[in-house]
Amino acid sequence: MLWAAAASNYLTRTMVTTMRGSIVEAIPMSDAQFGLLTSAFLWVYAFASPFAGFVADRFSRRKVITITLFIWSAITLVTAYVKSFEQFFFLRTLLGLSQACYIPAAVALIIDFHRGSTRALAAGIHVTGMVAGSALGGLGGWLAAEQGWSRAYEIIAVPNLALAVVLFFVLREPPREGVTEAAADGALPGIRLGDALLSLARPGPFFAMMAFSLVQGAVSWMIIGWMPTQMKEQFSMGQGAAGFSALGFLYFFQTVGLLGGGHWSDRLSQANPRARITLAAAAVLVAVPAFFLTGWIPMLAFTLLSLSLWGLAMGVVGANLMPIICLTVDSRYRSTAMGVSNLCAAVSGGLAVYGVGALRDAKLGVNLILTFAGFGAFFCALFLWLVNFTLKRNQQRNAP
């Protein structure tokens, strides 16, 4: 059930990137303004995420999920009728505010359903819904080209509204790990925002996780936001073909990484829980040479190779992100920690998307996007190694 909600969450946030031509034709805007549509979403999403995570720690996650799903679906429907950049911009900010609440609540709920050897695989299966929604962003580009971008928004919004109604009646709240007392509706009166933030602010492995999220968000959103347009122009592809190529390869291999990485992580973690971290770091490191190769030799085959390897790495990371967070923070504040992680990724991602748009407006070459991504991938692997190192050092220090 949450797989479908996750697909809705990512489809409605990313489909704008694949219908750029149709939107700009109807609502004139510069490349920087178009990039700002995604950046505005990400920045609002970012700064709302820690508070949204706290709401999921404090109140019923079931209610948080269903209410926010209904709200972002309604916003998607209203977006079909905007007439100006300013209106579009405003609704994108509201979309970011509503969607910030979903992931911390949904992932924490899944983690509480899966406490043993299925944790990473369950989380990975859920993230495949996000991948499916992102990949279907290419469908938005095709619908926009065939029937107009407004009609595309209508077609996508209505089933999402129906899904919100279904989830309201069928979704259930599991008992929370590490919590012995909770109200009948799932609320936890003892959870306070100040205590959560103070707990996360203590120096430790979560600091390295935040650094990882900053770099990973910049690389991922730069690719999602601009590679469809870049491939369309560089390789003379149609709008729909470019969207499906850029995002299709990325998300197909991300799905492979989510399922395979989740399965292997669950097996390896039985002997060493920190194996989840080393597996994710190794997967990210494999993508580094491909990014550099693509930057030096801009061929379609190399571009697709780098997108595929990054997708595979992000799949392994996605399956293990919440399980790794569970290793680094107090169990009472997992959703808040996920919200802080989303804050880091979304802020840097918004800056990266806007920055590439500004470079395009300045007529500077951005064919080296994937070269920049190569440096980012290297630092992602480095920060994951630091998470593992810090966690191991703390465990040795606390050992009897």
N, C-alpha and C positions, 0 to 999 in steps of 0.2 A: 504493500500500500504506500509506504514511504518512497519506494522507487519511483512511482508515478508522480508524487509530489516533488521529488528532487528533479525529475525531468522537466516539470513545469517551471520550477525555480530558475533553472539555467536556460531553458528555451526562451523565456520571456525577457531575460536580461541580455542575452548575446545575439538574438536574431537581428538587432539593429545593425550590427557590423556587416552583415551579408547583403543588406538591401540599401547600401549607401547611395548607389546611383539613382534608384527610384525615389528615395527620400529627398535628396538634394535637388532633383529635377522639380519636385513639387514644392519644396520649401528651401529656397536658396540659402546656402551657408558655406563658409570657408572650410578648408580641411581642419583647421584648428577648432572651429566651432563644432564640426562633426565629431572630432575626437573628444571634445568637451562633453558631449552627450554621455559617453561612456565614463569619462573621468568624473563627472558630477555624480553619476550613479555610484561609482566606486568610493568616492570620498564620503558621501553621506552614509553609505553602507558601512564604511570603515569606522567612522566615529560613533555610529550607533551600535556596532557589534559588541563591544564589551558590556554595554548596558543591556542589550538584547540577550547576551549570554547569561547575565545575572538574573534576568527575568525568568529564563528557563531553569536556572538553579533554584530560584525562590518559589516559583508557581508551577502549576500543572503544565507539563510540556505538551500534553495532548491538546489543550486549549490554545496554547501559543501557536502550535503548528496549524491547526484548522483555521483559526482567525486570520493569521497572516496570509495563508494561501488564498482565502477569499478576497482579502484586500488587494494583493498584488494582481490577481486575476481581473478584478474590477478596474484597476488602474490600466492594465493592458487594453481592456475594451475601450476605455475613455480615450486612450492615446490615438486610436484610429481616427478621431475626429479633430485633432489639433490642426491649426492653420498657420502657426508661426514657430520660429525657433524658440522663442521665449516660452511658449506653452509646452513644447516638446521638452525643453530643459527642465521645467518645473515638474512635469510628470515623471521624468527620469529620476529626479531627486526623491520624489515620493516612493517610487518603485524601490530605490535603494533602502529607504527607511523601513519599508514593509518586509523586504526579503532578508534583512539583517537578522531577523528573529528566527528564521527557519533552521539553518544548519546547526547552530549550537544545541537547539532543542532536539532536533531529530537524531543527530549523532549520539548525544548523551542517552536518549531513550533506547536506541539500538544497543549501545554498549551495556546498558543494564539488562537487556534481554539476553545478551551473549557475554557470559563471564568466564568462559573456559577456552577451549581450543578452537572456537569458531569466531572469536572476536574480530580479528582483522578481516577474515573473509566476509563476515556479515557487513562490516563497515565498507568493504570494497564493493560488495554487491549494491549497496545503497548508492555509492558514488557512481556506479555505472549508470544510474538513473540521471545524475548530473551530466555525465558524458553524453548520454543519449539526447538529452535536452540541448546540449551545446551543439552536437552534430546536426540536430534537426534545425539549428539556426540556418543551415544551408537551404532548408525547405522554405524558410522565410524569404530568402533571396529569390528563389524560384517563383514563389507565390507573388512576390512584389513585381517581378518582371512580367508575369502572366496576367495578374488581375489587379495590380496596384498595391502599394504598401498599406494603404488604409484597410483594404479588404483582407490582406494577410493578417493584420492585427485582429480583426474581427473573428476570422476563422480559428485563430489560435486561442483567443480569450475565452470563448464560450465553453469548450470542453473543460477548461481549467476551473471555471466557476462550478460546473457540475461535480468535478472531483472534490472540491472543498466541501460540498454538501455530503457526499458519500463518506469522506473521512470523519466528518463530525459525528456520524452515527456508528462507525465501525472501529475507529482507532481506540486502543486501550493504553493505560498508563501502568508500566511495570514497577515493582518495588525498587527503591534506589539503593545502589551499592554503598555501603559505609554509613547509611543513615538508618537509625532505628525508629525514629518517630516522624510521622508525617500526618497532615490533616487528611480527611477523607477524600478531598478533591486533589490531593497530590501536592498541596502547598507546604512549604517548609518555613515556619515562622522564625527559626533560629538563624537563617541565612541572611547576612547583611552585606551590602555592597562594599562598605569600608573594609570589613574583615577580608572579603574576597580579594580586593585590590592589594591590601597589605600582604596577604599570603603570596600572591603572584609577584610582588615587588621584591621579595627576598632574593638576593643573589643566588644563582644556581643554574641548573641545566635549562630551565625555561627561558632564561635570557638568550641562550644560543638558539633556542627554538624561535624566538621572536626575530632574531637576525636572519635566520633561514627563511622565515615567512616574508620578510621584507624583500629579499633578493628574488625568491621564487615568484612572488606576486608580480614583480616588475617584468621578469622574463615571460611568464605565462600570459599576462594581459597584453604585452607588446605583441606577442604572436597572435593571440586571439583577435585583438583589435585591428591589426593592420596587415597581417599576412594575406587575407583574402584580396584586399585591394592591391597589395604589392605583387602578388602572383598574377592577378588580372592584367596589370600594366606590363610587368616584366616578361611574361610568357604569352601575351596576347590571348588570354582566355576570356570566356564569357563570365558574366557576374555570377550566375548559378554554378558554373563549372569551377570557378576559382574558389567559391565558398565551400563547395563540397570537397575539393582537392585539399585545400589548406586545413580545413577542420576535420574532414573525413579521415585522412591518414592519422592525424593527431589523436583523434578520439577512438579510432579502432584499436590502435596499439595501447592507448590508455586503458581501454577495457581489458585487454590481455594482461596488462600489468596489474590492474585491480584484482582480477580473479587469481592469476598465478602468484602475484606478490602477496596477496592476502593468505592464500593457501600455504605457501612456503614459510611465510612469517609465523603463522600459527604453529607449524611443525617445529621450526627452529627455536621458537621462543619457549618451548617446553623445557629445553635444556638451559637456555640463557635468554631471559626476557629482553636483554639489550640487543639481541640479534635482529629485532625489528628495526633498530636504528642503523646498524651496519649494512643490512640488506638495502635499505632505502638510499644510503649514501653511495653504495656501489652502483646502483642503478642510475643515479644522477650523473656520476662520474663518466659512465660509458657514453653519454650524449655529448660530452665536451668536444672530442675530436671531430665529430660530425658537424657541429656548428661552425668550427673554424674552417673546415674543408669547404662548406657551403659559402662562407664569406669570401674565401679566396677564389673559388671556382663556381660562379653563379649559374649552375645547371639545374634543370628541373629535377633530375634524378637525385642529385645531392640534397636539394631543398626538401624533397619528400623523405629522404633518409633521415635528415636531422629532425624533421617534424615527427617522424615515427619513433625515433629513439627517445625524444623528449616526452612524447606521449606515454611510452612504456615506463619511463622513469616516474612521471607524474602519477601513473597508475599505482606503482609500488608505494610511492609516498602517500597517495590518497587513502589506500587501504590501511596504512599504518599510522596516519597522523593522530587520530584520537587515541589509539592504543599507546603511542609514544607519549602523548600528553598525560595519559593515565599513569605513566611511569614517573612523571616529573612534577605533578602538582597534587594538592590535597583533593581527595575524591569528591568533597563537597562543592568544589569550584571548577569542575571540568568544563561546564558550558561557558562560564566566564572566561576560562583560559582559551577555549576555542574562539570565543568572541574577540579576545585580544589578538590571537593569531590572525583572524580575519581582518582585524583593523590594520595590522602591519602589511598584509598582502594587498589589501585593497588600496591603501594610501600610495604605496610604491607603484602598484599597477596603474592607478589613475595618473600619476606623474609620468609614467613611461608612455602611456597611450597619448596623452596630451603632448609630450615632448616630441614624439615621432610626427604627430600632426604639424607641430610648429616647424620641424625640420623640412617637411614637405612644402609648407607655405613659403619657406625661405629658399626653396629650390636647391636644397642641399641633398646630396646623394644619401639615400637610406637603404641602398642595396646591401649594406653591411649590418642590417638588423640582426641577422643570425650570428654574426661575429661578436656583436655586443652580448648576444644571448649566451655564447660560449663562455665568456668571462663570468657571466652571472651563474651559469651552471656549475662552474668550478667552485665558486664561493658557496653555492648551496651545499655541495658535498663537504666542503671544509666546515661549515657551521654544523652540519649533522654529525661530523666527527667530533666536534667540540661538545655537542649534547652528550654523546656516548662517553667521552672522556670525563666530563664533569660529573655525570651520573655515577660512573664507575668509581671516581675518586671519593664522592660523597658516601657511597656504599661501603667502601673500604674504611673510611674514617669512622662510620657509625657501627662497624662490625665489632662484636664483643672481643 
